[in-house]
Amino acid sequence: MTKDQAQHKPIDAVILWVDGNDEKHMTKMLPYLEDKSKIKSKKFRTRYDQVNEIKFTIDSILKFAPYIRNIFVITDNQTPDFLSNSKDTYKKVSIIDHKVIFKGFEEFLPTFNCRPIETCMHRIPNLAEHFIYFNDDFFLINGTKPSDFYRNGFPVLRGKWLKFDKDIFYKKFKKPRVGHKKIQQKAAFLLGFNKYYNFKHTPHPLRRSTFENYFKENPDVFIDNIKHKFRSPNQFTPQGLANHLEIKNKTCHFKSDLQLMYFRSYKKPMYWYKFKLNVKAKRNLFLGLQSLDRSPPHILEYILEWLERRMS
């Protein structure tokens, strides 16, 4: 154990995962869709479809963050195949079903929306006070230490301050879009901020008590965010809520360097991906691969092979 590790309390990791290719999952979803044809739409499906990225997410934590105590994977009655077949390698990993974190609020299940799940993830039994939330398309790509995520017990927030869209002149004339920035703005506005701290697609260091204390005092806010089976413009991002609570309480540290390499489009030539992954990756801690399932086959094959080598 390093000196840095010894100074920190236990840290867990939480990952949300769904196998949208599972026919049972599609069947469960259909009765709740007004437009049944959406189930085959690429734009809709990319939120659920996967190419086994979660294996590399977990492998990256085991390799580059060995101080993580437990890795909790939240799923809806599903288990990634590789976990079933390699139990010894993945002793730190536990599957947590939606029913566990929605205990007492089962009427809101099933849900096909990450925001209610994120709103409930702090309810994992025996979850550490300090936990890092990963999407299943986040990866560690170099060695990390606890102080990359927490300092003096407080989360390290990576991002920058931005104006609300309503305060930016040209955006007043654009069609409203409910995306990553908008749901962060809702969280900031809810807490009385007049601007918001915009975070990117890096792992999110969080504190269980931050969620517990706020939702205990604001149960209606909790219910309003978990009641939507699909994404709604009325929701906020729970990570954004936690970040702005920490900022309000002066219980966080800011870091402008994201230490992130992030891909969300796979239309560039192959040499660009090779340069990024084999040169730029050395300078960063994190890799985000949004909608990797939509990547052309030759680029997908190269990226997956690179991840395999990196995590081995």
C-alpha positions in Angstrom: 0.0 0.0 0.0 1.4 3.4 -1.0 1.4 6.4 1.3 -1.3 8.0 -0.8 -3.6 4.9 -0.4 -3.0 4.7 3.3 -4.2 8.3 3.8 -7.6 7.6 2.2 -10.7 5.7 3.4 -12.2 2.9 1.3 -13.2 3.8 -2.2 -15.7 1.7 -4.3 -16.6 1.9 -8.0 -20.1 1.8 -9.4 -20.9 1.0 -13.0 -24.3 1.0 -14.8 -24.7 -1.6 -17.4 -27.4 -3.0 -19.7 -27.3 -5.5 -22.5 -29.7 -3.9 -24.9 -29.1 -6.7 -27.4 -30.9 -9.1 -25.0 -34.3 -10.1 -26.5 -35.8 -10.3 -23.0 -34.8 -6.7 -22.3 -36.4 -5.6 -25.6 -39.6 -7.5 -24.7 -39.7 -5.8 -21.3 -39.3 -2.4 -22.9 -41.9 -2.7 -25.6 -45.1 -2.2 -23.6 -43.8 1.2 -22.3 -43.0 2.6 -25.8 -45.6 4.8 -27.4 -43.9 4.4 -30.8 -43.0 0.7 -31.0 -40.8 1.3 -34.1 -38.3 3.2 -32.0 -37.0 -0.1 -30.6 -35.1 -0.7 -33.9 -33.9 2.9 -34.4 -30.1 3.3 -34.3 -30.4 6.6 -32.5 -32.6 5.1 -29.8 -30.7 1.8 -29.6 -27.3 3.3 -29.0 -28.2 4.1 -25.4 -28.7 0.4 -24.8 -26.6 -1.6 -27.2 -23.1 -2.6 -26.2 -20.0 -4.3 -27.6 -18.8 -5.7 -24.3 -17.1 -2.4 -23.3 -17.8 -3.1 -19.7 -15.2 -5.8 -19.6 -12.5 -3.2 -20.4 -14.0 -0.8 -17.9 -13.7 -3.3 -15.1 -10.3 -4.5 -16.3 -9.1 -0.9 -16.4 -10.1 -0.4 -12.8 -8.5 -3.6 -11.6 -5.2 -2.7 -13.4 -5.0 1.1 -13.0 -6.9 1.6 -9.7 -6.0 -1.5 -7.5 -6.9 0.5 -4.4 -10.7 0.2 -5.3 -12.3 -2.0 -2.7 -15.5 -3.1 -4.5 -16.8 -2.8 -8.0 -20.6 -2.8 -8.1 -22.3 -3.3 -11.5 -25.9 -2.2 -11.5 -28.1 -4.2 -13.9 -31.7 -5.3 -14.6 -31.6 -9.0 -14.1 -28.6 -9.4 -16.4 -25.0 -10.5 -15.9 -22.1 -9.9 -18.4 -21.0 -13.3 -19.7 -17.3 -12.7 -18.9 -18.1 -12.4 -15.2 -19.9 -15.7 -15.1 -16.9 -17.4 -16.7 -14.0 -15.8 -14.8 -15.1 -15.6 -11.2 -11.5 -15.8 -9.7 -10.3 -12.8 -11.7 -13.3 -10.7 -10.8 -13.6 -11.3 -7.0 -14.1 -7.6 -6.4 -17.1 -7.4 -8.7 -20.7 -7.7 -7.5 -23.9 -7.5 -9.5 -26.6 -5.3 -8.0 -30.1 -5.6 -9.4 -32.4 -2.6 -9.9 -34.7 -4.1 -7.3 -32.0 -3.7 -4.7 -31.5 0.1 -5.1 -35.2 0.8 -5.8 -36.2 -1.0 -2.6 -39.3 0.8 -1.3 -39.8 2.4 -4.7 -40.5 -0.7 -6.8 -43.5 0.9 -8.5 -41.1 2.9 -10.7 -39.6 -0.3 -12.1 -38.8 -1.3 -14.8 -36.9 1.7 -15.9 -35.0 2.2 -19.1 -33.4 5.5 -18.1 -30.0 5.9 -16.6 -31.0 9.0 -14.6 -33.4 7.2 -12.1 -30.7 4.5 -11.7 -28.0 7.1 -11.0 -30.4 8.8 -8.6 -30.7 5.5 -6.6 -27.1 4.2 -6.9 -26.1 5.6 -3.5 -28.6 3.1 -2.0 -26.3 0.1 -2.8 -26.0 -1.8 0.5 -22.6 -1.4 2.1 -21.5 1.2 -0.5 -18.4 3.2 0.7 -18.9 6.8 1.6 -16.5 7.6 -1.3 -17.4 6.0 -4.6 -16.4 6.6 -8.2 -19.2 6.3 -10.8 -18.2 5.0 -14.2 -20.4 4.7 -17.3 -19.6 1.5 -19.1 -17.8 3.5 -21.8 -15.3 5.1 -19.4 -11.9 3.6 -19.1 -8.8 4.2 -17.0 -5.7 4.1 -19.4 -2.9 4.8 -17.0 -2.1 4.3 -13.3 -4.2 6.4 -10.9 -4.0 7.1 -7.2 -6.8 8.0 -4.7 -5.8 11.7 -4.7 -6.7 11.8 -8.4 -10.3 11.5 -7.2 -10.4 12.7 -3.6 -8.3 15.1 -1.5 -8.8 15.5 2.2 -11.9 13.4 1.7 -13.5 15.8 -0.8 -14.2 15.0 -4.5 -11.9 16.4 -7.2 -14.2 17.9 -9.8 -12.9 18.2 -13.4 -14.6 20.8 -15.6 -15.2 24.5 -16.0 -17.8 27.1 -15.3 -20.3 28.0 -18.1 -23.3 30.3 -18.5 -26.8 28.8 -18.7 -28.0 28.6 -22.2 -30.8 31.1 -21.4 -28.1 33.7 -20.7 -26.3 33.1 -24.1 -27.8 35.4 -26.7 -27.5 33.2 -29.8 -28.8 30.1 -28.0 -32.1 31.8 -27.4 -32.9 31.3 -31.1 -31.8 27.7 -31.3 -34.2 24.8 -30.9 -33.9 23.5 -27.3 -31.9 20.3 -27.0 -32.0 18.1 -23.9 -28.5 16.9 -23.7 -25.6 16.4 -21.3 -25.2 20.2 -20.7 -28.9 20.9 -20.2 -29.4 18.3 -17.5 -26.3 19.7 -15.6 -27.9 23.2 -15.9 -31.1 21.8 -14.4 -29.2 20.5 -11.4 -27.4 23.8 -10.9 -30.6 25.8 -11.3 -32.3 23.6 -8.7 -29.7 24.6 -6.2 -29.9 28.3 -6.9 -26.8 28.8 -9.0 -26.7 31.4 -11.8 -24.1 29.5 -13.8 -23.1 25.8 -13.8 -20.0 23.8 -13.4 -19.8 21.7 -16.6 -18.3 18.3 -16.2 -17.2 16.0 -19.0 -17.1 12.2 -19.6 -14.6 11.3 -16.9 -15.2 9.0 -13.9 -17.2 10.9 -11.2 -15.9 10.9 -7.6 -19.0 11.1 -5.4 -19.9 10.9 -1.7 -22.8 8.7 -0.5 -23.8 11.1 2.3 -24.1 14.0 -0.2 -27.0 12.1 -1.9 -28.5 10.8 1.4 -28.6 14.1 3.1 -30.1 16.0 0.2 -32.8 13.5 -0.7 -33.7 13.0 2.9 -34.5 16.7 3.0 -36.0 16.8 -0.5 -38.0 13.5 -1.1 -40.1 15.1 -3.8 -37.1 15.9 -5.9 -36.0 12.3 -5.5 -39.4 11.0 -6.7 -39.6 13.4 -9.6 -36.2 12.2 -10.9 -36.9 8.4 -10.7 -40.4 8.3 -12.0 -39.6 8.6 -15.8 -39.1 5.3 -17.6 -37.3 7.0 -20.4 -35.3 10.2 -20.5 -37.4 13.3 -19.8 -36.5 17.1 -20.2 -37.8 17.5 -16.7 -34.9 15.5 -15.2 -31.5 16.5 -13.9 -28.2 14.6 -13.8 -27.6 13.3 -10.2 -23.8 13.6 -10.7 -24.4 17.3 -11.5 -26.6 17.7 -8.5 -23.9 16.1 -6.2 -21.1 18.3 -7.8 -23.1 21.5 -7.2 -23.9 20.5 -3.7 -20.2 19.9 -3.0 -19.5 23.3 -4.5 -22.2 25.0 -2.5 -20.9 23.4 0.7 -17.2 24.1 -0.2 -16.4 20.4 0.1 -14.6 19.8 -3.2 -11.5 20.6 -5.1 -11.3 21.9 -8.7 -9.1 20.6 -11.4 -9.1 22.2 -14.9 -7.0 19.5 -16.5 -9.5 16.8 -17.5 -6.8 14.3 -18.3 -9.3 12.9 -20.8 -9.3 11.6 -24.3 -12.8 11.4 -25.6 -14.2 9.9 -28.9 -17.9 10.4 -29.8 -17.6 10.1 -33.6 -15.8 7.4 -35.6 -15.7 9.1 -39.0 -12.0 10.1 -39.0 -9.3 8.1 -40.8 -7.7 5.2 -39.1 -4.3 7.0 -38.6 -6.1 9.6 -36.4 -7.2 6.9 -34.0 -3.8 5.2 -34.0 -2.1 8.6 -33.2 -4.5 9.4 -30.4 -4.4 5.9 -28.8 -0.7 5.3 -29.2 0.7 8.8 -28.6 -1.8 11.0 -26.8 -3.0 8.3 -24.5 0.3 8.5 -22.6 -0.6 11.9 -21.3 -4.1 11.1 -20.0 -5.7 9.1 -17.3 -9.1 8.6 -18.8 -10.6 7.4 -22.1 -14.3 7.9 -23.1 -15.8 6.0 -26.0 -19.3 7.2 -26.6 -21.6 5.0 -28.8 -18.8 2.7 -29.7 -21.5 0.3 -31.1 -21.9 2.8 -34.0 -18.3 2.7 -35.0 -17.3 1.2 -38.5 -16.2 -2.4 -38.1 -12.5 -1.8 -38.9 -12.2 1.0 -36.4 -14.2 -0.9 -33.8 -11.9 -3.9 -34.2 -8.8 -1.7 -33.8 -10.1 0.1 -30.7 -11.1 -3.2 -29.0 -7.8 -4.8 -29.8 -6.0 -1.7 -28.3 -8.1 -1.9 -25.2 -7.3 -5.6 -24.9 -3.6 -4.9 -25.0 -3.8 -1.9 -22.7 -5.7 -3.8 -20.0 -3.7 -7.0 -20.2 
